[in-house]
Amino acid sequence: MAIFEACATGPDAPYDPADLPPGCTFPTAGTTIPPDLNNDGFVDHLDLSVFVRCFAGADTPPDASCAN
Ligand SMILES: [Ca+2]
């Protein structure tokens, strides 16, 4: 959740993988970043919706179909 908050851009606000905000860092940034769960170039409410559906607990893997 902390990474999502640090990386959130909002709808229609694209992020630049080469210029991410403080706290939004990843070892290797490609064209999309991990919190952009639907890979549309924004970190917004749609990604949060997927996160909430898939969150099962700190040590519990998510249901395999939760992102669908
Ligand atoms: Ca997204």
N, CA, C, O and the ligand as a Tripos MOL2 file, in Angstrom:
@<TRIPOS>MOLECULE
protein
  273   271    69     0     0
PROTEIN
NO_CHARGES

@<TRIPOS>ATOM
      1 N           0.8310   -1.1980    0.0000 N.3       1 MET1
      2 CA          0.0000    0.0000    0.0000 C.3       1 MET1
      3 C           0.8680    1.2520    0.0000 C.2       1 MET1
      4 O           0.5500    2.2250   -0.6830 O.2       1 MET1
      5 N           1.9700    1.2360    0.7650 N.am      2 ALA2
      6 CA          2.8600    2.4040    0.8120 C.3       2 ALA2
      7 C           3.4630    2.6870   -0.5580 C.2       2 ALA2
      8 O           3.6110    3.8460   -0.9450 O.2       2 ALA2
      9 N           3.8090    1.6410   -1.2870 N.am      3 ILE3
     10 CA          4.3690    1.8330   -2.6360 C.3       3 ILE3
     11 C           3.2980    2.4030   -3.5590 C.2       3 ILE3
     12 O           3.5720    3.2940   -4.3640 O.2       3 ILE3
     13 N           2.0760    1.8840   -3.4380 N.am      4 PHE4
     14 CA          0.9900    2.4000   -4.2590 C.3       4 PHE4
     15 C           0.7930    3.8920   -3.9960 C.2       4 PHE4
     16 O           0.6760    4.6830   -4.9310 O.2       4 PHE4
     17 N           0.7570    4.2690   -2.7190 N.am      5 GLU5
     18 CA          0.5650    5.6830   -2.3800 C.3       5 GLU5
     19 C           1.6890    6.5490   -2.9190 C.2       5 GLU5
     20 O           1.4440    7.6490   -3.4160 O.2       5 GLU5
     21 N           2.9320    6.0590   -2.8240 N.am      6 ALA6
     22 CA          4.0750    6.8440   -3.2960 C.3       6 ALA6
     23 C           4.0620    7.0110   -4.8080 C.2       6 ALA6
     24 O           4.5720    8.0020   -5.3310 O.2       6 ALA6
     25 N           3.4850    6.0510   -5.5060 N.am      7 CYS7
     26 CA          3.5210    6.0450   -6.9700 C.3       7 CYS7
     27 C           2.2330    6.5540   -7.6130 C.2       7 CYS7
     28 O           2.2030    6.7540   -8.8270 O.2       7 CYS7
     29 N           1.1800    6.7680   -6.8460 N.am      8 ALA8
     30 CA         -0.1110    7.1520   -7.4170 C.3       8 ALA8
     31 C          -0.0010    8.4470   -8.2040 C.2       8 ALA8
     32 O           0.5780    9.4280   -7.7370 O.2       8 ALA8
     33 N          -0.5660    8.4320   -9.4050 N.am      9 THR9
     34 CA         -0.5730    9.6280  -10.2500 C.3       9 THR9
     35 C          -1.9760   10.1760  -10.4230 C.2       9 THR9
     36 O          -2.1580   11.3830  -10.5870 O.2       9 THR9
     37 N          -2.9700    9.2970  -10.3880 N.am     10 GLY10
     38 CA         -4.3460    9.6860  -10.6570 C.3      10 GLY10
     39 C          -4.7020    9.3650  -12.0910 C.2      10 GLY10
     40 O          -3.8230    9.0980  -12.9110 O.2      10 GLY10
     41 N          -6.0180    9.3910  -12.4030 N.am     11 PRO11
     42 CA         -6.4520    9.0690  -13.7610 C.3      11 PRO11
     43 C          -5.9690   10.1100  -14.7580 C.2      11 PRO11
     44 O          -5.9030   11.3000  -14.4510 O.2      11 PRO11
     45 N          -5.6370    9.6500  -15.9430 N.am     12 ASP12
     46 CA         -5.1690   10.5150  -17.0360 C.3      12 ASP12
     47 C          -3.9340   11.3210  -16.6680 C.2      12 ASP12
     48 O          -3.6950   12.3880  -17.2340 O.2      12 ASP12
     49 N          -3.1480   10.8160  -15.7220 N.am     13 ALA13
     50 CA         -1.8920   11.4640  -15.3300 C.3      13 ALA13
     51 C          -0.7670   10.4350  -15.4710 C.2      13 ALA13
     52 O          -0.4640    9.7120  -14.5220 O.2      13 ALA13
     53 N          -0.1570   10.3690  -16.6400 N.am     14 PRO14
     54 CA          0.8630    9.3410  -16.8560 C.3      14 PRO14
     55 C           2.1050    9.5840  -16.0070 C.2      14 PRO14
     56 O           2.4560   10.7210  -15.6910 O.2      14 PRO14
     57 N           2.7570    8.4860  -15.6490 N.am     15 TYR15
     58 CA          4.0280    8.5800  -14.9270 C.3      15 TYR15
     59 C           5.1760    8.3980  -15.9180 C.2      15 TYR15
     60 O           5.0060    7.8530  -17.0080 O.2      15 TYR15
     61 N           6.3380    8.8690  -15.5060 N.am     16 ASP16
     62 CA          7.5500    8.6990  -16.2990 C.3      16 ASP16
     63 C           8.4370    7.7190  -15.5480 C.2      16 ASP16
     64 O           8.9680    8.0700  -14.4940 O.2      16 ASP16
     65 N           8.6220    6.4710  -16.0660 N.am     17 PRO17
     66 CA          9.4460    5.4910  -15.3530 C.3      17 PRO17
     67 C          10.8580    5.9910  -15.0610 C.2      17 PRO17
     68 O          11.5070    5.5060  -14.1340 O.2      17 PRO17
     69 N          11.3330    6.9480  -15.8350 N.am     18 ALA18
     70 CA         12.6800    7.4820  -15.6210 C.3      18 ALA18
     71 C          12.7000    8.6340  -14.6220 C.2      18 ALA18
     72 O          13.7740    9.1090  -14.2550 O.2      18 ALA18
     73 N          11.5350    9.0880  -14.1790 N.am     19 ASP19
     74 CA         11.4620   10.2310  -13.2610 C.3      19 ASP19
     75 C          10.2980   10.0190  -12.2910 C.2      19 ASP19
     76 O           9.2980   10.7360  -12.3290 O.2      19 ASP19
     77 N          10.4530    9.0200  -11.4240 N.am     20 LEU20
     78 CA          9.3890    8.6670  -10.4810 C.3      20 LEU20
     79 C           9.5090    9.5020   -9.2160 C.2      20 LEU20
     80 O          10.6000    9.9640   -8.8840 O.2      20 LEU20
     81 N           8.4010    9.7030   -8.5050 N.am     21 PRO21
     82 CA          8.4440   10.5010   -7.2770 C.3      21 PRO21
     83 C           9.2370    9.7910   -6.1670 C.2      21 PRO21
     84 O           9.4510    8.5800   -6.2340 O.2      21 PRO21
     85 N           9.6690   10.5420   -5.1560 N.am     22 PRO22
     86 CA         10.3880    9.9290   -4.0340 C.3      22 PRO22
     87 C           9.5390    8.8210   -3.3940 C.2      22 PRO22
     88 O           8.3300    8.9810   -3.2280 O.2      22 PRO22
     89 N          10.1640    7.7200   -3.0440 N.am     23 GLY23
     90 CA          9.4600    6.6020   -2.4390 C.3      23 GLY23
     91 C           8.8860    5.6320   -3.4430 C.2      23 GLY23
     92 O           8.4240    4.5510   -3.0780 O.2      23 GLY23
     93 N           8.9110    6.0090   -4.6950 N.am     24 CYS24
     94 CA          8.4090    5.1530   -5.7750 C.3      24 CYS24
     95 C           9.6180    4.6860   -6.5760 C.2      24 CYS24
     96 O           9.8980    5.1960   -7.6600 O.2      24 CYS24
     97 N          10.3180    3.7200   -6.0280 N.am     25 THR25
     98 CA         11.5540    3.2670   -6.6750 C.3      25 THR25
     99 C          11.5280    1.7560   -6.8550 C.2      25 THR25
    100 O          10.9520    1.0260   -6.0490 O.2      25 THR25
    101 N          12.1590    1.3090   -7.9190 N.am     26 PHE26
    102 CA         12.2210   -0.1100   -8.2380 C.3      26 PHE26
    103 C          13.6030   -0.4120   -8.7860 C.2      26 PHE26
    104 O          14.2170    0.4560   -9.4070 O.2      26 PHE26
    105 N          14.1120   -1.6250   -8.5720 N.am     27 PRO27
    106 CA         15.4650   -1.9610   -9.0390 C.3      27 PRO27
    107 C          15.6540   -1.7180  -10.5320 C.2      27 PRO27
    108 O          16.6640   -1.1500  -10.9470 O.2      27 PRO27
    109 N          14.7110   -2.1350  -11.3180 N.am     28 THR28
    110 CA         14.8100   -1.9030  -12.7580 C.3      28 THR28
    111 C          13.4580   -1.4170  -13.2510 C.2      28 THR28
    112 O          12.4690   -2.1490  -13.2120 O.2      28 THR28
    113 N          13.4260   -0.2160  -13.6990 N.am     29 ALA29
    114 CA         12.1800    0.3540  -14.2000 C.3      29 ALA29
    115 C          12.1080    0.1440  -15.7060 C.2      29 ALA29
    116 O          12.9980    0.5670  -16.4440 O.2      29 ALA29
    117 N          11.0580   -0.5010  -16.1490 N.am     30 GLY30
    118 CA         10.8300   -0.6790  -17.5700 C.3      30 GLY30
    119 C           9.8920    0.3920  -18.0680 C.2      30 GLY30
    120 O           9.9670    1.5390  -17.6270 O.2      30 GLY30
    121 N           9.0130    0.0370  -18.9780 N.am     31 THR31
    122 CA          8.0560    1.0090  -19.4880 C.3      31 THR31
    123 C           6.8600    1.1540  -18.5650 C.2      31 THR31
    124 O           6.1560    2.1620  -18.6080 O.2      31 THR31
    125 N           6.6250    0.1330  -17.7170 N.am     32 THR32
    126 CA          5.5920    0.2380  -16.6990 C.3      32 THR32
    127 C           6.2170   -0.0950  -15.3510 C.2      32 THR32
    128 O           7.2970   -0.6830  -15.2820 O.2      32 THR32
    129 N           5.5270    0.2870  -14.2820 N.am     33 ILE33
    130 CA          6.0310    0.0340  -12.9290 C.3      33 ILE33
    131 C           5.0700   -0.9100  -12.2100 C.2      33 ILE33
    132 O           3.8850   -0.9410  -12.5430 O.2      33 ILE33
    133 N           5.5520   -1.6790  -11.2330 N.am     34 PRO34
    134 CA          4.7040   -2.6980  -10.5800 C.3      34 PRO34
    135 C           3.3650   -2.2030  -10.0550 C.2      34 PRO34
    136 O           2.3800   -2.9240  -10.2070 O.2      34 PRO34
    137 N           3.2550   -1.0090   -9.4410 N.am     35 PRO35
    138 CA          1.9260   -0.6100   -8.9410 C.3      35 PRO35
    139 C           0.9280   -0.2650  -10.0510 C.2      35 PRO35
    140 O          -0.2610   -0.1020   -9.7790 O.2      35 PRO35
    141 N           1.3920   -0.1550  -11.2770 N.am     36 ASP36
    142 CA          0.4840    0.0520  -12.4160 C.3      36 ASP36
    143 C          -0.0390   -1.3270  -12.8130 C.2      36 ASP36
    144 O           0.4020   -1.9130  -13.8020 O.2      36 ASP36
    145 N          -0.9730   -1.8230  -12.0350 N.am     37 LEU37
    146 CA         -1.3990   -3.2160  -12.1420 C.3      37 LEU37
    147 C          -2.1060   -3.5480  -13.4500 C.2      37 LEU37
    148 O          -2.1170   -4.7100  -13.8560 O.2      37 LEU37
    149 N          -2.6930   -2.5660  -14.1160 N.am     38 ASN38
    150 CA         -3.3220   -2.8420  -15.4090 C.3      38 ASN38
    151 C          -2.4830   -2.3200  -16.5780 C.2      38 ASN38
    152 O          -2.9380   -2.3170  -17.7220 O.2      38 ASN38
    153 N          -1.2690   -1.8830  -16.2880 N.am     39 ASN39
    154 CA         -0.2940   -1.4840  -17.3180 C.3      39 ASN39
    155 C          -0.8320   -0.4650  -18.3200 C.2      39 ASN39
    156 O          -0.6050   -0.5900  -19.5240 O.2      39 ASN39
    157 N          -1.5480    0.5480  -17.8140 N.am     40 ASP40
    158 CA         -2.0790    1.5630  -18.7280 C.3      40 ASP40
    159 C          -1.3090    2.8850  -18.6700 C.2      40 ASP40
    160 O          -1.6750    3.8540  -19.3360 O.2      40 ASP40
    161 N          -0.2370    2.9160  -17.8660 N.am     41 GLY41
    162 CA          0.5750    4.1260  -17.8030 C.3      41 GLY41
    163 C           0.1990    5.0900  -16.6970 C.2      41 GLY41
    164 O           0.8460    6.1230  -16.5270 O.2      41 GLY41
    165 N          -0.8480    4.7610  -15.9350 N.am     42 PHE42
    166 CA         -1.2840    5.5780  -14.7980 C.3      42 PHE42
    167 C          -1.3270    4.6920  -13.5590 C.2      42 PHE42
    168 O          -1.5610    3.4880  -13.6650 O.2      42 PHE42
    169 N          -1.1070    5.2680  -12.4050 N.am     43 VAL43
    170 CA         -1.3600    4.5540  -11.1470 C.3      43 VAL43
    171 C          -2.5310    5.2740  -10.5090 C.2      43 VAL43
    172 O          -2.3850    6.3470   -9.9230 O.2      43 VAL43
    173 N          -3.7040    4.6530  -10.6400 N.am     44 ASP44
    174 CA         -4.9310    5.3440  -10.2330 C.3      44 ASP44
    175 C          -5.9240    4.3990   -9.5590 C.2      44 ASP44
    176 O          -5.5620    3.3100   -9.1130 O.2      44 ASP44
    177 N          -7.1790    4.8350   -9.4930 N.am     45 HIS45
    178 CA         -8.2160    4.0710   -8.8030 C.3      45 HIS45
    179 C          -8.4370    2.6810   -9.4140 C.2      45 HIS45
    180 O          -8.8490    1.7610   -8.7080 O.2      45 HIS45
    181 N          -8.1730    2.5200  -10.6930 N.am     46 LEU46
    182 CA         -8.3420    1.1980  -11.3060 C.3      46 LEU46
    183 C          -7.3080    0.2200  -10.7640 C.2      46 LEU46
    184 O          -7.6140   -0.9510  -10.5360 O.2      46 LEU46
    185 N          -6.0850    0.7000  -10.5570 N.am     47 ASP47
    186 CA         -5.0430   -0.1530   -9.9680 C.3      47 ASP47
    187 C          -5.3750   -0.4490   -8.5040 C.2      47 ASP47
    188 O          -5.1720   -1.5670   -8.0320 O.2      47 ASP47
    189 N          -5.8790    0.5420   -7.7990 N.am     48 LEU48
    190 CA         -6.2650    0.3360   -6.3990 C.3      48 LEU48
    191 C          -7.3610   -0.7200   -6.2980 C.2      48 LEU48
    192 O          -7.3620   -1.5250   -5.3670 O.2      48 LEU48
    193 N          -8.2860   -0.7210   -7.2450 N.am     49 SER49
    194 CA         -9.3530   -1.7160   -7.2590 C.3      49 SER49
    195 C          -8.7750   -3.1260   -7.3930 C.2      49 SER49
    196 O          -9.2140   -4.0420   -6.6980 O.2      49 SER49
    197 N          -7.8090   -3.3040   -8.2700 N.am     50 VAL50
    198 CA         -7.1680   -4.6160   -8.4330 C.3      50 VAL50
    199 C          -6.4310   -4.9850   -7.1500 C.2      50 VAL50
    200 O          -6.5030   -6.1250   -6.6890 O.2      50 VAL50
    201 N          -5.7220   -4.0140   -6.5790 N.am     51 PHE51
    202 CA         -4.9790   -4.2650   -5.3330 C.3      51 PHE51
    203 C          -5.9270   -4.7530   -4.2370 C.2      51 PHE51
    204 O          -5.6320   -5.7350   -3.5560 O.2      51 PHE51
    205 N          -7.0440   -4.0860   -4.0670 N.am     52 VAL52
    206 CA         -7.9920   -4.4460   -3.0100 C.3      52 VAL52
    207 C          -8.5620   -5.8440   -3.2620 C.2      52 VAL52
    208 O          -8.7030   -6.6310   -2.3260 O.2      52 VAL52
    209 N          -8.8900   -6.1550   -4.5120 N.am     53 ARG53
    210 CA         -9.4400   -7.4870   -4.8200 C.3      53 ARG53
    211 C          -8.4190   -8.5880   -4.5830 C.2      53 ARG53
    212 O          -8.7860   -9.7030   -4.2120 O.2      53 ARG53
    213 N          -7.1340   -8.2850   -4.7940 N.am     54 CYS54
    214 CA         -6.0950   -9.3040   -4.6910 C.3      54 CYS54
    215 C          -5.4570   -9.3850   -3.3100 C.2      54 CYS54
    216 O          -4.8000  -10.3790   -3.0010 O.2      54 CYS54
    217 N          -5.6300   -8.3800   -2.4810 N.am     55 PHE55
    218 CA         -4.9710   -8.3870   -1.1800 C.3      55 PHE55
    219 C          -5.5900   -9.4710   -0.3030 C.2      55 PHE55
    220 O          -6.7980   -9.4860   -0.0650 O.2      55 PHE55
    221 N          -4.7340  -10.3810    0.1750 N.am     56 ALA56
    222 CA         -5.2220  -11.4880    0.9940 C.3      56 ALA56
    223 C          -4.5210  -11.5420    2.3430 C.2      56 ALA56
    224 O          -4.8760  -12.3640    3.1870 O.2      56 ALA56
    225 N          -3.5450  -10.6940    2.5570 N.am     57 GLY57
    226 CA         -2.8040  -10.7090    3.8150 C.3      57 GLY57
    227 C          -1.3210  -10.6830    3.5260 C.2      57 GLY57
    228 O          -0.8940  -10.9780    2.4090 O.2      57 GLY57
    229 N          -0.5330  -10.3300    4.5280 N.am     58 ALA58
    230 CA          0.9030  -10.1590    4.3360 C.3      58 ALA58
    231 C           1.5980  -11.4350    3.8870 C.2      58 ALA58
    232 O           2.5180  -11.3810    3.0710 O.2      58 ALA58
    233 N           1.1780  -12.5670    4.4010 N.am     59 ASP59
    234 CA          1.8460  -13.8290    4.0760 C.3      59 ASP59
    235 C           0.9530  -14.7940    3.3190 C.2      59 ASP59
    236 O           1.1960  -16.0000    3.3030 O.2      59 ASP59
    237 N          -0.0820  -14.2520    2.6930 N.am     60 THR60
    238 CA         -1.0220  -15.0950    1.9740 C.3      60 THR60
    239 C          -1.0250  -14.7300    0.4940 C.2      60 THR60
    240 O          -1.3140  -13.5820    0.1560 O.2      60 THR60
    241 N          -0.7140  -15.6640   -0.3970 N.am     61 PRO61
    242 CA         -0.7380  -15.3450   -1.8170 C.3      61 PRO61
    243 C          -2.1580  -15.0400   -2.2830 C.2      61 PRO61
    244 O          -3.1130  -15.6120   -1.7600 O.2      61 PRO61
    245 N          -2.3080  -14.1500   -3.2560 N.am     62 PRO62
    246 CA         -3.6520  -13.8100   -3.7380 C.3      62 PRO62
    247 C          -4.2410  -14.9490   -4.5690 C.2      62 PRO62
    248 O          -3.5290  -15.8150   -5.0760 O.2      62 PRO62
    249 N          -5.5510  -14.9140   -4.6860 N.am     63 ASP63
    250 CA         -6.2400  -15.8290   -5.5810 C.3      63 ASP63
    251 C          -5.7360  -15.5670   -6.9970 C.2      63 ASP63
    252 O          -5.5890  -14.4120   -7.3980 O.2      63 ASP63
    253 N          -5.4750  -16.6150   -7.7440 N.am     64 ALA64
    254 CA         -4.8920  -16.4910   -9.0800 C.3      64 ALA64
    255 C          -5.7810  -15.6910  -10.0390 C.2      64 ALA64
    256 O          -5.2730  -15.1080  -10.9960 O.2      64 ALA64
    257 N          -7.0760  -15.6530   -9.8040 N.am     65 SER65
    258 CA         -7.9730  -14.9560  -10.7350 C.3      65 SER65
    259 C          -8.4250  -13.5900  -10.2020 C.2      65 SER65
    260 O          -9.3400  -12.9880  -10.7640 O.2      65 SER65
    261 N          -7.8020  -13.0950   -9.1340 N.am     66 CYS66
    262 CA         -8.2880  -11.8720   -8.5160 C.3      66 CYS66
    263 C          -8.1740  -10.6400   -9.4160 C.2      66 CYS66
    264 O          -8.9520   -9.6990   -9.2610 O.2      66 CYS66
    265 N          -7.2430  -10.6260  -10.3320 N.am     67 ALA67
    266 CA         -7.0350   -9.4420  -11.1830 C.3      67 ALA67
    267 C          -7.9810   -9.4040  -12.3640 C.2      67 ALA67
    268 O          -8.0180   -8.4130  -13.0950 O.2      67 ALA67
    269 N          -8.7550  -10.4740  -12.5680 N.am     68 ASN68
    270 CA         -9.6530  -10.5200  -13.7310 C.3      68 ASN68
    271 C         -10.9640   -9.8270  -13.4640 C.2      68 ASN68
    272 O         -11.8270   -9.7790  -14.3410 O.2      68 ASN68
    273 CA         -2.8850    1.6560  -14.1810 Ca       69 CA69
@<TRIPOS>BOND
     1     1     2 1
     2     2     3 1
     3     3     4 2
     4     3     5 am
     5     5     6 1
     6     6     7 1
     7     7     8 2
     8     7     9 am
     9     9    10 1
    10    10    11 1
    11    11    12 2
    12    11    13 am
    13    13    14 1
    14    14    15 1
    15    15    16 2
    16    15    17 am
    17    17    18 1
    18    18    19 1
    19    19    20 2
    20    19    21 am
    21    21    22 1
    22    22    23 1
    23    23    24 2
    24    23    25 am
    25    25    26 1
    26    26    27 1
    27    27    28 2
    28    27    29 am
    29    29    30 1
    30    30    31 1
    31    31    32 2
    32    31    33 am
    33    33    34 1
    34    34    35 1
    35    35    36 2
    36    35    37 am
    37    37    38 1
    38    38    39 1
    39    39    40 2
    40    39    41 am
    41    41    42 1
    42    42    43 1
    43    43    44 2
    44    43    45 am
    45    45    46 1
    46    46    47 1
    47    47    48 2
    48    47    49 am
    49    49    50 1
    50    50    51 1
    51    51    52 2
    52    51    53 am
    53    53    54 1
    54    54    55 1
    55    55    56 2
    56    55    57 am
    57    57    58 1
    58    58    59 1
    59    59    60 2
    60    59    61 am
    61    61    62 1
    62    62    63 1
    63    63    64 2
    64    63    65 am
    65    65    66 1
    66    66    67 1
    67    67    68 2
    68    67    69 am
    69    69    70 1
    70    70    71 1
    71    71    72 2
    72    71    73 am
    73    73    74 1
    74    74    75 1
    75    75    76 2
    76    75    77 am
    77    77    78 1
    78    78    79 1
    79    79    80 2
    80    79    81 am
    81    81    82 1
    82    82    83 1
    83    83    84 2
    84    83    85 am
    85    85    86 1
    86    86    87 1
    87    87    88 2
    88    87    89 am
    89    89    90 1
    90    90    91 1
    91    91    92 2
    92    91    93 am
    93    93    94 1
    94    94    95 1
    95    95    96 2
    96    95    97 am
    97    97    98 1
    98    98    99 1
    99    99   100 2
   100    99   101 am
   101   101   102 1
   102   102   103 1
   103   103   104 2
   104   103   105 am
   105   105   106 1
   106   106   107 1
   107   107   108 2
   108   107   109 am
   109   109   110 1
   110   110   111 1
   111   111   112 2
   112   111   113 am
   113   113   114 1
   114   114   115 1
   115   115   116 2
   116   115   117 am
   117   117   118 1
   118   118   119 1
   119   119   120 2
   120   119   121 am
   121   121   122 1
   122   122   123 1
   123   123   124 2
   124   123   125 am
   125   125   126 1
   126   126   127 1
   127   127   128 2
   128   127   129 am
   129   129   130 1
   130   130   131 1
   131   131   132 2
   132   131   133 am
   133   133   134 1
   134   134   135 1
   135   135   136 2
   136   135   137 am
   137   137   138 1
   138   138   139 1
   139   139   140 2
   140   139   141 am
   141   141   142 1
   142   142   143 1
   143   143   144 2
   144   143   145 am
   145   145   146 1
   146   146   147 1
   147   147   148 2
   148   147   149 am
   149   149   150 1
   150   150   151 1
   151   151   152 2
   152   151   153 am
   153   153   154 1
   154   154   155 1
   155   155   156 2
   156   155   157 am
   157   157   158 1
   158   158   159 1
   159   159   160 2
   160   159   161 am
   161   161   162 1
   162   162   163 1
   163   163   164 2
   164   163   165 am
   165   165   166 1
   166   166   167 1
   167   167   168 2
   168   167   169 am
   169   169   170 1
   170   170   171 1
   171   171   172 2
   172   171   173 am
   173   173   174 1
   174   174   175 1
   175   175   176 2
   176   175   177 am
   177   177   178 1
   178   178   179 1
   179   179   180 2
   180   179   181 am
   181   181   182 1
   182   182   183 1
   183   183   184 2
   184   183   185 am
   185   185   186 1
   186   186   187 1
   187   187   188 2
   188   187   189 am
   189   189   190 1
   190   190   191 1
   191   191   192 2
   192   191   193 am
   193   193   194 1
   194   194   195 1
   195   195   196 2
   196   195   197 am
   197   197   198 1
   198   198   199 1
   199   199   200 2
   200   199   201 am
   201   201   202 1
   202   202   203 1
   203   203   204 2
   204   203   205 am
   205   205   206 1
   206   206   207 1
   207   207   208 2
   208   207   209 am
   209   209   210 1
   210   210   211 1
   211   211   212 2
   212   211   213 am
   213   213   214 1
   214   214   215 1
   215   215   216 2
   216   215   217 am
   217   217   218 1
   218   218   219 1
   219   219   220 2
   220   219   221 am
   221   221   222 1
   222   222   223 1
   223   223   224 2
   224   223   225 am
   225   225   226 1
   226   226   227 1
   227   227   228 2
   228   227   229 am
   229   229   230 1
   230   230   231 1
   231   231   232 2
   232   231   233 am
   233   233   234 1
   234   234   235 1
   235   235   236 2
   236   235   237 am
   237   237   238 1
   238   238   239 1
   239   239   240 2
   240   239   241 am
   241   241   242 1
   242   242   243 1
   243   243   244 2
   244   243   245 am
   245   245   246 1
   246   246   247 1
   247   247   248 2
   248   247   249 am
   249   249   250 1
   250   250   251 1
   251   251   252 2
   252   251   253 am
   253   253   254 1
   254   254   255 1
   255   255   256 2
   256   255   257 am
   257   257   258 1
   258   258   259 1
   259   259   260 2
   260   259   261 am
   261   261   262 1
   262   262   263 1
   263   263   264 2
   264   263   265 am
   265   265   266 1
   266   266   267 1
   267   267   268 2
   268   267   269 am
   269   269   270 1
   270   270   271 1
   271   271   272 2
@<TRIPOS>SUBSTRUCTURE
     1 MET1         2 RESIDUE 1 A MET
     2 ALA2         6 RESIDUE 1 A ALA
     3 ILE3        10 RESIDUE 1 A ILE
     4 PHE4        14 RESIDUE 1 A PHE
     5 GLU5        18 RESIDUE 1 A GLU
     6 ALA6        22 RESIDUE 1 A ALA
     7 CYS7        26 RESIDUE 1 A CYS
     8 ALA8        30 RESIDUE 1 A ALA
     9 THR9        34 RESIDUE 1 A THR
    10 GLY10       38 RESIDUE 1 A GLY
    11 PRO11       42 RESIDUE 1 A PRO
    12 ASP12       46 RESIDUE 1 A ASP
    13 ALA13       50 RESIDUE 1 A ALA
    14 PRO14       54 RESIDUE 1 A PRO
    15 TYR15       58 RESIDUE 1 A TYR
    16 ASP16       62 RESIDUE 1 A ASP
    17 PRO17       66 RESIDUE 1 A PRO
    18 ALA18       70 RESIDUE 1 A ALA
    19 ASP19       74 RESIDUE 1 A ASP
    20 LEU20       78 RESIDUE 1 A LEU
    21 PRO21       82 RESIDUE 1 A PRO
    22 PRO22       86 RESIDUE 1 A PRO
    23 GLY23       90 RESIDUE 1 A GLY
    24 CYS24       94 RESIDUE 1 A CYS
    25 THR25       98 RESIDUE 1 A THR
    26 PHE26      102 RESIDUE 1 A PHE
    27 PRO27      106 RESIDUE 1 A PRO
    28 THR28      110 RESIDUE 1 A THR
    29 ALA29      114 RESIDUE 1 A ALA
    30 GLY30      118 RESIDUE 1 A GLY
    31 THR31      122 RESIDUE 1 A THR
    32 THR32      126 RESIDUE 1 A THR
    33 ILE33      130 RESIDUE 1 A ILE
    34 PRO34      134 RESIDUE 1 A PRO
    35 PRO35      138 RESIDUE 1 A PRO
    36 ASP36      142 RESIDUE 1 A ASP
    37 LEU37      146 RESIDUE 1 A LEU
    38 ASN38      150 RESIDUE 1 A ASN
    39 ASN39      154 RESIDUE 1 A ASN
    40 ASP40      158 RESIDUE 1 A ASP
    41 GLY41      162 RESIDUE 1 A GLY
    42 PHE42      166 RESIDUE 1 A PHE
    43 VAL43      170 RESIDUE 1 A VAL
    44 ASP44      174 RESIDUE 1 A ASP
    45 HIS45      178 RESIDUE 1 A HIS
    46 LEU46      182 RESIDUE 1 A LEU
    47 ASP47      186 RESIDUE 1 A ASP
    48 LEU48      190 RESIDUE 1 A LEU
    49 SER49      194 RESIDUE 1 A SER
    50 VAL50      198 RESIDUE 1 A VAL
    51 PHE51      202 RESIDUE 1 A PHE
    52 VAL52      206 RESIDUE 1 A VAL
    53 ARG53      210 RESIDUE 1 A ARG
    54 CYS54      214 RESIDUE 1 A CYS
    55 PHE55      218 RESIDUE 1 A PHE
    56 ALA56      222 RESIDUE 1 A ALA
    57 GLY57      226 RESIDUE 1 A GLY
    58 ALA58      230 RESIDUE 1 A ALA
    59 ASP59      234 RESIDUE 1 A ASP
    60 THR60      238 RESIDUE 1 A THR
    61 PRO61      242 RESIDUE 1 A PRO
    62 PRO62      246 RESIDUE 1 A PRO
    63 ASP63      250 RESIDUE 1 A ASP
    64 ALA64      254 RESIDUE 1 A ALA
    65 SER65      258 RESIDUE 1 A SER
    66 CYS66      262 RESIDUE 1 A CYS
    67 ALA67      266 RESIDUE 1 A ALA
    68 ASN68      270 RESIDUE 1 A ASN
    69 CA69       273 GROUP 0 **** ****
